[in-house]
Amino acid sequence: MINKNLFKLKRFEILLVFLILFALLFWFILLPKISPSNTRRVYSTKQSLLTLKEQLQYFNKINHRYPESLSELKKYMQQDPNFPQRGKFITERISDPNGNTNEYKVLNGKGGWHYNSETGEIRVNLTQPIKHYVSSYLGNVGNEIPSDW
């Protein structure tokens, strides 16, 4: 009888150790990967792109041309009190959670923005699917390529 109780106790201890290990694994490894902050990064970038497009159209309507750079857009935005989303300079957050405002004339996948000053076209400068840049992204647009938005 002592042997059976000892066996049950060891089995319970082993099960308890596995449950604790699983809980630790979930807490420290899996939970951060399914963080809603990754979804917010993608949503924020999409919203930023739409806002930039609106700002570029406004600039073009007033000045009959597109700004030479996003820096010119930013300077103009700070001076015009009627500017849409005034004071809010937009960042791309997929390649960098803290925000990436780099501007490129060539679509090269380095993050930030690809801007064509002749046409006013603005694109997210990321040429791979979202899950390439945010490996733990579990949202429904993980296979989308941001430069195609």
C-alpha positions in Angstrom: 0.0 0.0 0.0 2.8 2.4 0.7 4.3 1.6 -2.7 1.0 2.6 -4.5 0.7 5.9 -2.6 4.4 6.6 -3.3 3.8 5.9 -7.1 0.7 8.2 -7.1 2.6 10.9 -5.4 5.5 10.7 -7.9 3.0 10.8 -10.8 1.3 13.8 -9.4 4.6 15.6 -8.9 5.7 14.9 -12.4 2.4 16.2 -13.7 2.7 19.3 -11.6 6.2 19.9 -12.9 5.0 19.6 -16.5 2.1 22.0 -15.9 4.4 24.5 -14.4 6.8 24.2 -17.3 4.0 24.6 -19.8 2.7 27.7 -17.9 6.2 29.2 -18.0 6.6 28.4 -21.6 3.3 30.0 -22.5 3.9 33.1 -20.3 7.4 33.9 -21.5 7.6 32.6 -25.0 4.1 32.2 -26.6 2.2 35.1 -25.0 4.6 37.8 -26.3 4.3 36.5 -29.8 0.5 36.9 -29.9 0.6 40.3 -28.5 -2.0 42.8 -29.8 0.8 45.4 -30.1 1.9 43.7 -33.3 -1.6 44.1 -34.7 -1.6 47.7 -33.6 1.7 48.3 -35.5 0.1 47.1 -38.7 -3.1 49.0 -38.2 -1.2 52.2 -37.3 0.9 51.9 -40.5 -2.2 51.5 -42.6 -3.8 54.5 -41.0 -0.5 56.5 -41.4 -0.5 55.7 -45.1 -4.1 56.9 -45.6 -3.3 60.1 -43.7 -0.2 60.8 -45.7 -2.2 60.3 -48.9 -4.8 62.8 -47.7 -2.1 65.3 -46.7 -0.3 65.0 -50.1 -3.6 65.6 -51.9 -4.3 68.6 -49.8 -0.8 70.0 -50.5 -1.3 69.4 -54.2 -4.7 71.1 -54.2 -3.3 74.3 -52.5 0.1 74.4 -54.3 -0.7 72.8 -57.6 2.3 70.5 -57.2 3.5 67.8 -54.8 6.1 68.5 -52.2 9.7 67.7 -53.2 10.0 65.5 -50.1 8.1 64.4 -47.0 10.2 66.9 -45.1 8.7 69.7 -47.2 5.3 68.3 -46.4 6.0 68.3 -42.7 7.3 72.0 -42.8 4.2 73.1 -44.8 1.9 71.2 -42.4 3.3 73.0 -39.4 2.6 76.4 -41.1 -0.9 75.8 -42.4 -3.6 75.9 -39.7 -6.1 74.1 -42.0 -3.8 71.2 -42.9 -5.5 67.8 -42.3 -4.1 66.0 -39.3 -2.0 69.1 -38.6 1.0 68.5 -36.2 0.8 64.7 -36.7 3.8 63.5 -38.7 3.2 60.0 -39.7 5.5 57.0 -39.1 5.7 53.5 -40.5 5.7 51.0 -37.5 6.0 47.6 -39.1 9.8 47.7 -39.7 10.3 49.5 -36.4 7.9 49.5 -33.4 9.1 52.9 -32.4 8.4 54.4 -35.9 10.3 54.8 -39.1 10.0 58.1 -41.0 12.8 57.4 -43.5 12.0 58.4 -47.0 13.3 56.7 -50.1 13.0 57.5 -53.8 13.5 53.8 -54.7 11.3 51.0 -53.4 13.9 49.0 -51.6 12.2 47.2 -48.6 14.2 49.1 -46.0 11.1 50.4 -44.2 9.8 53.9 -43.9 8.2 55.4 -47.0 8.7 55.3 -50.7 7.7 58.7 -52.1 7.6 59.9 -55.7 7.5 63.7 -55.7 6.5 63.8 -59.4 3.3 61.8 -59.0 2.6 62.2 -55.3 2.6 58.5 -54.9 3.3 57.3 -51.4 3.9 53.7 -50.4 5.1 51.7 -47.4 8.7 50.8 -48.3 8.3 47.1 -47.3 8.3 44.6 -50.2 7.9 41.3 -48.3 4.8 40.0 -46.5 4.1 41.5 -43.1 5.0 38.2 -41.3 8.6 38.6 -42.7 9.0 41.8 -40.7 6.9 40.8 -37.7 7.5 37.1 -37.4 5.1 36.8 -34.5 2.2 38.5 -36.3 -0.9 36.4 -36.2 -3.4 38.8 -37.7 -5.4 38.1 -40.9 -3.1 40.2 -43.2 0.2 38.5 -42.5 0.6 37.6 -46.1 -0.1 41.0 -47.4 2.8 43.1 -48.8 2.7 46.6 -47.4 4.1 48.3 -50.5 0.9 47.0 -52.4 -1.5 48.9 -50.2 
